[in-house]
Amino acid sequence: MQQDAQGNAIGTDSAEAARAFDHAVEGYLRYRFDAPQRLKALLATDPEFGMARVLQAAFLLLGYKQATIPLAREAIAAAERLTAKGTAREKAHVAALSAWAANEMDQALAVWEQILADHPRDILAFRLHHFCAFWLGRPEAMLAQVEGVLPRWSRGLPGHASILACRSFANEECGNYTVAEAAGRDAIALDPGDLWAAHAVAHVLEMQGRRSEGIAWIEALEPNWQGGNNIMHHLWWHRAMYHLEHRDFDAVLALYDTRFRNLDSPVTQAQPDLYIDVQNAASMLFRLSLQGVPAGGRWEELADKAEARIGDTLSAFTLPHWMMALCGAGRFAAAERLLAALREAARGNAGTNPPLIARHALPVSEAVLRHAQGDFAGAVAVMRPALQGMYRLGGSHAQQDVLEQLFLHSAMRAGLAADARMLLERVAGRHAVPPERRVGYAEAARAVAH
């Protein structure tokens, strides 16, 4: 039996397969565009290697796309068969993925947590837990896991930079900005091409209003991103966010067209409706619309993707962004179909998503539609009960910000000063920069103060 790069036993006798496994996992950790090709090479090395099938299933599930679930279940079934005589750790990986494919995310997180309690250097279990906890709005779970495993990691161990990057992001989402920035910069010192570490520090700079530093940070690191995947788009979105705060809207649109929504890019073309790319694009166009900046025809291609995905509710946080795309393109009949699909999903009696959709994604998506139709008081009324737990949809503070701007803009247009004041107090309590100095909040802050 071979070992992976972190010293965990893996169910293959092939040294070539073990090296290919490490190479594929590294591609996932470092957000490499060729990760699918690395996986394909891995699968060819040892057809009986169960953890290769585990990785195949994980890659399919990471895309939050309903159409890939049958393929993921096939890979999970193969992994279960191939690990039947394997280690307890490998069997636990299969159990976690089975729960994920069934949308039983509490169970999946619990299995990964047990793996990490027994095997704190299982970087695949760690990274999948970090990812899923984030998209469930559970930064405290992200932080608990990274601080729990960190003492068992050392600087020379492969993957250590990824652990530090996750420590950075978990601390940032929990408001521990000093620890977050130090961990992220340490990760970049180990691996200047670590996209997750670059991303985590970008979040710190966003939350602290260090916009010029943020632009310089991304400019300096960008030469190290060759071969990166869609997370590059998200980093360019962060740069656009800094320019937005500088009110440099031309720079924002240039980054939209040439970087984070470049339709000619091979990365975009490989996954044109990937959830994170849709969030980047729709949220930025929506923010710009609130500032009176026209989108031109940019909404149309996003709306095409949104219509095609009506009924796919795997990514709860993406759902209001699909609605933004449909409304931005004026496709109100399709928007009503999306709401109907969300109501149906909310009635589900199994899995993690139905309650999230019912309590948060559905009312927020309805608020997007009401706002687009000019029913601002209705948008506030339907969204108000969802605000307190809206973070459970997942997404970072920077990403959730667009939903808070939706509520604030609706409250101001409806003349609901108390609701506007409540929202301003909410964001002021979390963001280091006062609302008076933030695009999207300044005008309302001045009006409410009077």
Buried (B, 14 or more C-beta within 10 A) or exposed (E): EBEBBBEBBBBBEBEBBBBBBBBBBBBBBBBBBBBBEBBEBBBEBBEBBBBBBBBBBBBBBBBBBEEBBEBBBBBBBBBBEBBEEBBEBBBBBBBBBBBBBBBBBEBBBBBBBBBBEEBBBBBBBBBBBBBBBBBBBBBEBBBBBBEBBBEEBEEEBBBBBBBBBBBBBBBBBBEBBEBBBBBBBBBBEBBBBBBBBBBBBBBBBBBBBBBEBBBBBBEEBBEBBEBBBBBBBBBBBBBBBBBBBBEBBEBBBEBBBEBBBBEEBEBBEEBBBBBBBBBBBBBBBBBBBBEEBEBEEBBBBBBBBBBEBBEBBBBBBBBBBBBBBBBBBEBEEBBEBBBEBBEEBBEBEEBBBBBBBBBBBBBBBBBBBBBBEEBBBBBBBBBBEBBEEBBBBBBBBBBBBBBBBBBBBBBBBBEBEEBBBBBBEBBBEEBEBBBBEBBBBEBBBEEBEE
